Amino acid sequence: MSFMKQLAGPGAGGRRILVRPYGLADRDGVRRMSDRLSATSLYTRFFSGTPRIPDHYLRLLDALDHWDREALVALDGDEIVGSAEYVRLTKRPWCADVAVLVTDPWQRHGVGTALVARLGELAERRGITEFGADVTLTNRGGILFVRHGWPAAHPTRDGAAARFQLPLPMPA
């Protein structure tokens, strides 16, 4: 269920990134991602001024059922450099909310795209036809990511966030 992706990472040359499902043994690796995340990256992912990846988020990852709730991690060697997860909506089971977090050195190197593309494939196999994504209006990188992956997507505004409905499969 894992796959390798060649990406041009930080520094010189291409690096092979492994994308695979989150497992309980990844908890400390995800926690250590905090050391490579700016306050801005943490805010745009968790919509709060948290100084580290919150413990409640780690507990949610530990409770994945790998059907209605799924998460993937991206690894550069033994280091987790990104994560993405979806949570199926109870009242709209064909839709799942999606969220992505990539360490600052690996942002804009294709890690988020690789994670969301693979997550979308898994979601489709499980009957999910649409991702919903909330992106803070100040998260220019997140909005560009959505517009690059889904050029036809138009957000609705919900306070300080843009809400996108993203049909699956992800357009080529």
C-alpha positions in Angstrom: 0.0 0.0 0.0 3.0 2.3 0.2 4.7 3.8 -2.9 7.9 5.7 -3.6 7.9 9.1 -5.4 11.0 10.8 -6.7 10.9 14.5 -5.7 13.3 17.4 -5.9 13.6 18.1 -2.2 15.4 20.7 -0.3 19.1 20.9 -1.1 20.6 19.5 -4.2 19.3 16.6 -6.3 16.2 14.5 -6.2 15.1 12.5 -3.2 13.0 9.4 -2.9 10.0 10.0 -0.7 8.0 7.0 0.7 4.3 7.6 1.1 2.5 5.0 3.3 -0.4 4.7 5.7 0.0 6.2 9.2 0.6 3.6 11.9 0.8 3.8 15.7 4.6 3.7 15.5 4.5 7.0 13.6 3.2 9.0 16.6 6.6 10.3 17.7 7.7 11.0 14.2 4.6 13.2 13.6 5.3 14.9 16.9 8.9 15.6 15.8 7.5 17.4 12.7 6.8 20.3 15.0 10.5 21.1 15.1 10.4 21.7 11.3 7.1 23.7 11.2 6.9 27.5 11.5 4.2 29.2 13.6 2.5 30.1 10.3 2.4 26.5 9.1 1.0 25.3 12.4 -1.7 28.1 12.3 -2.8 27.4 8.8 -3.2 23.7 9.5 -4.8 23.8 12.9 -6.5 27.2 12.7 -5.0 28.2 16.1 -1.8 29.6 17.5 -0.4 26.3 18.8 3.4 26.1 19.3 3.5 22.4 18.4 1.4 19.7 16.8 -1.4 19.3 19.4 -1.7 16.1 21.4 -5.4 15.8 20.6 -4.5 15.6 16.9 -2.1 12.7 17.7 -4.9 10.9 19.5 -7.1 11.3 16.5 -4.4 9.8 14.3 -4.1 6.9 16.7 -7.9 6.3 16.4 -7.9 5.8 12.6 -10.1 3.1 11.2 -8.4 3.2 7.7 -11.8 3.4 6.0 -13.8 6.4 7.2 -10.7 8.0 8.7 -7.4 7.6 6.9 -4.0 9.2 7.1 -0.8 8.9 5.1 2.7 10.0 5.9 5.6 11.0 3.7 9.1 9.9 4.7 12.5 11.1 3.7 14.5 8.2 5.1 13.2 7.8 8.7 12.0 11.4 9.0 8.3 12.2 8.5 8.1 15.3 6.3 4.4 15.4 5.6 1.0 14.0 6.5 -2.4 14.1 5.0 -5.7 12.7 6.3 -9.3 12.5 5.4 -12.4 12.1 7.6 -15.6 10.9 5.9 -18.7 13.1 6.7 -21.4 11.2 8.5 -24.3 13.1 6.8 -22.6 13.1 3.4 -20.8 9.8 3.2 -19.6 10.4 -0.3 -17.6 13.4 1.0 -14.6 13.6 3.3 -12.8 16.6 4.8 -9.1 16.5 3.9 -6.1 18.2 5.5 -2.4 18.3 4.7 0.7 19.2 6.7 4.2 19.4 5.2 7.3 20.5 7.0 8.6 23.9 6.0 11.8 22.7 4.2 9.7 20.3 2.1 6.9 22.8 1.1 6.5 23.5 -2.6 8.5 20.3 -3.5 5.5 18.1 -4.4 5.0 16.3 -1.1 1.5 17.6 -0.5 0.5 16.7 -4.1 1.9 13.2 -3.7 0.0 12.7 -0.4 -3.3 14.0 -1.6 -3.1 12.1 -4.9 -2.6 8.8 -3.1 -5.1 9.7 -0.4 -7.7 10.5 -3.2 -7.1 7.1 -4.8 -7.7 5.3 -1.5 -10.8 7.5 -0.8 -12.3 6.7 -4.2 -11.9 2.9 -3.6 -13.9 3.5 -0.4 -16.8 5.3 -2.1 -15.7 8.9 -1.5 -16.2 11.1 -4.6 -15.4 14.5 -3.1 -13.0 16.1 -0.7 -13.9 19.2 1.3 -11.1 21.5 2.3 -11.0 24.5 4.6 -8.1 26.9 3.9 -7.4 30.0 5.9 -7.5 33.1 3.6 -3.9 33.9 4.6 -2.7 30.5 3.5 -1.6 31.5 0.0 0.3 28.3 -0.5 -2.7 26.2 0.4 -5.0 28.2 -1.9 -2.4 27.9 -4.8 -2.2 24.1 -4.1 -6.0 23.7 -4.4 -6.1 25.9 -7.6 -3.2 24.0 -9.1 -4.8 20.6 -8.4 -8.4 21.6 -9.1 -8.3 24.6 -11.4 -12.2 24.7 -11.7 -12.7 24.7 -7.9 -14.3 27.9 -6.6 -14.4 28.5 -2.8 -17.2 29.7 -0.6 -16.1 32.0 2.2 -16.6 30.9 5.8 -15.3 33.6 8.1 -11.5 33.6 7.8 -11.4 30.5 5.7 -12.2 29.5 2.1 -14.2 26.2 1.8 -13.4 24.2 -1.3 -15.4 21.2 -2.7 -12.9 19.1 -4.6 -14.2 16.3 -6.9 -12.3 13.0 -7.1 -10.4 11.9 -9.0 -7.9 14.8 -8.7 -7.6 16.3 -12.2 -4.4 15.5 -14.0 
